[in-house]
Amino acid sequence: MVQTLTAQDIFQAAYENRYTWGPDFPGFRATVEVESAGTTHKGRVQVNADLKYEITDLADETAHQIVKSQLWEMTVHRVRHTFEETHGKNTFELGSTDSTGATEIHVKGTAMGNSYKVRNNVVCFVNRRIRDIIVNIDTFETQDTDQGYLATGYDSVYLDPETRKPKKGKTIFKDEFENVGGFYLLSSRTIEEVGNEGSQVTQIRFSDFEML
């Protein structure tokens, strides 16, 4: 007898296939470099076991804000919550499957209006409303680990919720990770902001890792 998977079965399996840090994550220290517009700034970062972080020795305010923003993004995606904790108040409906094999998942409940696409047990597309904007995230490259997948290539676009038109250009991210002491840590992130007047590239590099 063939078992038919529900929308929740498909989405939950992909959600639980993401690489996250478990309760044994000890935290780490690292050197950080920010390169943008031909200028490089260097400092130190520390991410603690509770995923709170701090930045030191990075005097340039713009570089400091860039690193702060990316540390927030990093820790948000590495924190481990159960599917029930995150989506327990939602229900899910199957949508169409596109030519790439990605199946659309529509969300009902507290996050009604959000949707995802899942392909090969990976959440490859996110359509989510955050207050007065809609964010679309398209993941086009991943890295497999023995503990789940990491997104290594993805782009994001912010849309007006009424017109569905972009509020600004597209941002493209390319990530690299290093296995340090059994934990995958972000070692490089290239951010390309593409707008009507061209593009701007910022690179953040982490090195000299030391687990706490």
C-alpha positions as CSV (number, residue, x, y, z in Angstrom):
1,M,0.0,0.0,0.0
2,V,1.4,3.4,-1.0
3,Q,1.4,5.9,1.7
4,T,0.5,9.5,0.7
5,L,2.5,12.2,2.4
6,T,0.6,15.2,3.8
7,A,1.7,18.8,3.4
8,Q,2.8,18.7,7.1
9,D,4.8,15.5,6.6
10,I,6.7,17.0,3.7
11,F,7.3,20.4,5.4
12,Q,8.2,19.0,8.8
13,A,10.7,16.6,7.3
14,A,12.5,19.4,5.5
15,Y,12.3,21.7,8.6
16,E,13.9,19.0,10.7
17,N,16.6,18.4,8.0
18,R,18.1,21.9,8.5
19,Y,21.5,22.0,10.2
20,T,21.2,23.6,13.6
21,W,23.3,23.7,16.8
22,G,22.1,21.5,19.6
23,P,22.4,22.0,23.4
24,D,26.0,20.8,23.3
25,F,27.1,23.8,21.3
26,P,29.8,25.5,23.4
27,G,30.1,28.8,21.5
28,F,33.2,30.2,19.8
29,R,35.5,33.1,19.3
30,A,36.8,34.2,15.9
31,T,38.5,37.0,14.0
32,V,36.2,38.8,11.6
33,E,37.1,40.9,8.5
34,V,34.7,43.1,6.6
35,E,35.7,44.1,3.1
36,S,33.6,46.6,1.2
37,A,34.3,49.3,-1.4
38,G,38.0,48.4,-1.3
39,T,38.3,48.9,2.5
40,T,38.9,46.2,5.0
41,H,38.1,46.4,8.8
42,K,39.1,43.7,11.3
43,G,37.8,42.8,14.7
44,R,36.9,40.0,17.0
45,V,33.6,38.2,17.7
46,Q,32.3,35.8,20.3
47,V,29.2,33.7,20.1
48,N,28.2,32.2,23.4
49,A,26.5,28.8,24.1
50,D,23.2,30.7,24.5
51,L,23.8,32.2,21.1
52,K,24.2,35.7,22.4
53,Y,27.1,37.5,20.8
54,E,29.5,40.4,21.1
55,I,31.8,42.3,18.8
56,T,35.1,43.8,20.0
57,D,38.0,45.8,18.4
58,L,35.9,46.8,15.4
59,A,36.0,50.6,15.5
60,D,34.3,51.4,12.1
61,E,30.6,51.9,12.8
62,T,29.4,50.7,9.4
63,A,31.5,47.5,9.6
64,H,30.3,47.0,13.2
65,Q,26.6,47.2,12.1
66,I,27.3,44.8,9.2
67,V,28.8,42.2,11.5
68,K,26.1,42.6,14.1
69,S,23.4,42.1,11.5
70,Q,25.1,38.9,10.1
71,L,25.7,37.5,13.6
72,W,22.0,37.9,14.2
73,E,21.2,36.2,10.9
74,M,23.6,33.4,11.7
75,T,22.3,32.6,15.2
76,V,18.7,32.8,14.2
77,H,19.2,30.1,11.6
78,R,21.3,27.9,13.9
79,V,19.1,27.9,16.9
80,R,17.2,24.7,17.4
81,H,13.5,24.7,18.0
82,T,11.2,21.7,17.6
83,F,8.7,21.8,14.8
84,E,5.9,21.9,17.4
85,E,7.5,25.0,19.0
86,T,7.7,26.8,15.7
87,H,4.7,25.6,13.8
88,G,2.4,24.0,16.3
89,K,-0.4,26.6,15.8
90,N,-0.3,26.3,12.0
91,T,-1.8,23.8,9.5
92,F,-0.5,23.1,6.0
93,E,-2.0,22.5,2.6
94,L,-0.3,21.1,-0.5
95,G,-0.1,23.4,-3.5
96,S,1.3,22.7,-7.0
97,T,4.6,21.0,-7.9
98,D,6.7,23.0,-10.3
99,S,8.9,21.8,-13.2
100,T,11.9,21.5,-10.8
101,G,10.1,19.2,-8.5
102,A,9.5,21.8,-5.8
103,T,6.2,21.3,-4.0
104,E,4.4,24.4,-2.6
105,I,3.2,24.3,1.0
106,H,0.5,26.8,2.0
107,V,0.3,27.8,5.7
108,K,-3.0,28.3,7.6
109,G,-3.4,29.4,11.2
110,T,-1.3,32.0,13.0
111,A,1.0,32.3,10.0
112,M,-1.8,32.3,7.4
113,G,-0.6,33.6,4.1
114,N,2.9,32.4,4.3
115,S,4.1,29.7,2.0
116,Y,7.1,27.5,1.3
117,K,8.5,25.2,-1.4
118,V,10.2,21.9,-0.6
119,R,12.4,20.0,-3.0
120,N,14.6,17.0,-2.1
121,N,13.9,17.5,1.6
122,V,15.1,21.1,1.5
123,V,13.0,24.2,2.1
124,C,14.1,25.9,-1.2
125,F,11.7,28.9,-1.2
126,V,10.1,31.0,1.6
127,N,7.3,33.5,1.2
128,R,6.7,35.1,4.6
129,R,5.1,38.3,5.8
130,I,7.0,40.2,8.4
131,R,5.0,43.1,9.7
132,D,4.5,45.5,6.8
133,I,6.7,43.7,4.2
134,I,6.8,40.3,2.4
135,V,10.1,38.6,2.1
136,N,10.9,36.0,-0.6
137,I,14.0,33.8,-0.1
138,D,15.1,31.5,-2.9
139,T,17.7,28.9,-1.9
140,F,19.6,27.7,-5.0
141,E,22.7,26.0,-3.4
142,T,23.1,23.8,-0.3
143,Q,25.8,21.9,1.5
144,D,24.9,18.5,3.0
145,T,26.3,17.6,6.4
146,D,25.8,14.4,8.4
147,Q,23.4,16.5,10.6
148,G,21.3,18.3,8.0
149,Y,21.7,20.8,5.2
150,L,23.1,24.3,5.1
151,A,22.0,27.0,2.6
152,T,25.1,28.2,0.8
153,G,23.5,30.2,-2.1
154,Y,20.3,32.1,-1.7
155,D,18.7,35.5,-2.6
156,S,16.1,37.6,-0.9
157,V,13.7,40.2,-2.2
158,Y,11.4,42.4,-0.1
159,L,7.9,43.1,-1.5
160,D,5.2,45.5,-0.8
161,P,2.3,43.4,0.6
162,E,-0.3,45.4,-1.4
163,T,1.3,45.7,-4.8
164,R,3.6,42.6,-4.5
165,K,6.3,44.8,-6.2
166,P,9.9,44.9,-4.9
167,K,10.6,47.6,-2.3
168,K,14.3,47.5,-3.4
169,G,16.6,45.3,-5.4
170,K,17.6,41.7,-4.8
171,T,20.3,40.7,-2.3
172,I,22.3,37.6,-3.2
173,F,24.2,35.6,-0.5
174,K,27.0,33.0,-0.9
175,D,28.1,31.3,2.2
176,E,31.0,28.9,3.1
177,F,31.3,26.9,6.3
178,E,34.1,25.2,8.2
179,N,33.8,22.2,10.5
180,V,35.4,23.2,13.8
181,G,35.3,20.7,16.6
182,G,32.3,18.9,15.0
183,F,30.3,22.2,14.5
184,Y,29.8,23.9,11.2
185,L,30.7,27.6,11.5
186,L,30.2,30.3,8.9
187,S,33.7,31.1,7.5
188,S,32.7,33.4,4.7
189,R,29.7,35.3,3.5
190,T,29.6,37.3,0.3
191,I,26.6,39.7,0.0
192,E,25.8,41.3,-3.3
193,E,23.1,44.0,-3.3
194,V,21.7,44.4,-6.8
195,G,19.7,47.5,-7.6
196,N,18.8,49.7,-10.6
197,E,22.1,51.5,-10.4
198,G,24.3,48.5,-10.3
199,S,25.6,46.3,-7.5
200,Q,27.6,46.5,-4.3
201,V,29.5,43.6,-2.8
202,T,30.4,43.1,0.8
203,Q,32.4,40.2,2.1
204,I,32.6,39.0,5.7
205,R,35.2,36.5,6.7
206,F,35.6,34.6,10.0
207,S,38.9,32.9,10.9
208,D,41.1,31.8,13.8
209,F,38.2,29.9,15.3
210,E,38.4,28.9,19.0
211,M,35.7,26.9,20.6
212,L,34.7,28.0,24.1
